[in-house]
Amino acid sequence: MSNLSAPHFHNEEAAYAYVEARIWPEGPVCPHCGGVERISKMRGKSTRVGAYKCYQCRKPFTVKIGTIFQDSKVPMRVWLQAMYLIAGSKKGISSNQLHRTLGVTLKTAWFMSHRIREAMRSGGDTMFGTGGGVVEVDETFIGKLKGAPVKRAFHHKMKVLALVDRDSGQARTMVIENVNATTLMPIVLENVAREARVMTDEHSGYRDVKNIFAAHGTTSHGKGEYVNLEDRSIHSNTVEGYFSIFKRGMKGVYQFCGEQHLHRYLAEFEFRYNNRVALGCNDGDRADAMLKGIVGKRLTYKGASAV
């Protein structure tokens, strides 16, 4: 996607053709039976745009089936506009803004946003720090747990863990229940290669890192130390920078987030960070990458609203 003047943002047939070219690069695939032969495009004045029929299972389908677009009455061109806007907004774009810009209801804009965040969500199966690279690990607190009384030590807040691979420039984030070693260490072990150099602050939850990984560098934020003066590669400033963008977006744009939705907002900020300009991605590249994630992630309104 280059810019909002492109044909697929304004013409429904062009929008379907654009999505089909990215979801079905080898041609239409029936979502019902998986067939690729004996598929014909349905034509006629009353036929909906983008409709096909599979003559193996004799069922009609469109590229929407099995994706975040399934059962949506929103035109495809409006979906593409929403994806482009979210992809290009560094700190996010509110449902109110999408509602005003796209001309859809506020409820529809909210639901579209959550469906698009599902498309941004990735599995993250690669190990960080492979080959002896540096991985920064840190946790932060945001918002408030529903029904939790305000206490000291941030027990009433939602907790997030982030890992950043300095070499690849990729981040990985997740919601966590606690910030103790019992919670933190299994996640670090699952996501970081043993030959990696791991950078953290002085938090005691990472005390065993030095015994497992190639090296463990720490800085004492409590003492105002953010870079080790003897070895300036020892710091966690990259992951702190990631959190600063995340928090500015959550507090300045979204303002409130329920615990049941936090994982989707994390997916949004993680996706944009991992597909940023510094890594050679522009707004169009990000929007196209989003399209690759729409399959198999159908989200119902009830599911998105569930507490």
Sequence and secondary structure as in RCSB ss.txt:
>XXXX:A:sequence
MSNLSAPHFHNEEAAYAYVEARIWPEGPVCPHCGGVERISKMRGKSTRVGAYKCYQCRKPFTVKIGTIFQDSKVP
MRVWLQAMYLIAGSKKGISSNQLHRTLGVTLKTAWFMSHRIREAMRSGGDTMFGTGGGVVEVDETFIGKLKGAPV
KRAFHHKMKVLALVDRDSGQARTMVIENVNATTLMPIVLENVAREARVMTDEHSGYRDVKNIFAAHGTTSHGKGE
YVNLEDRSIHSNTVEGYFSIFKRGMKGVYQFCGEQHLHRYLAEFEFRYNNRVALGCNDGDRADAMLKGIVGKRLT
YKGASAV
>XXXX:A:secstr
   TTSGGGT HHHHHHHHHHHH TTS   TTT   SSEEE  STTS TT EEETTTTEEE TTTTBTTTT  S 
HHHHHHHHHHHHT TT   HHHHHHHH   HHHHHHHHHHHHHHH     S BTTTT EEEEEEEEES  TT   
 GGGTTSEEEEEEEETTTTEEEEEEES  SHHHHHHHHHHHB TT EEEEES GGGTTHHHHSSEEEEE GGGT 
 S SS TT   HHHHHHHHHHHHHIIIII    GGGHHHHHHHHHHHHHT GGGT  HHHHHHHHHTT BT    
HHHHH  
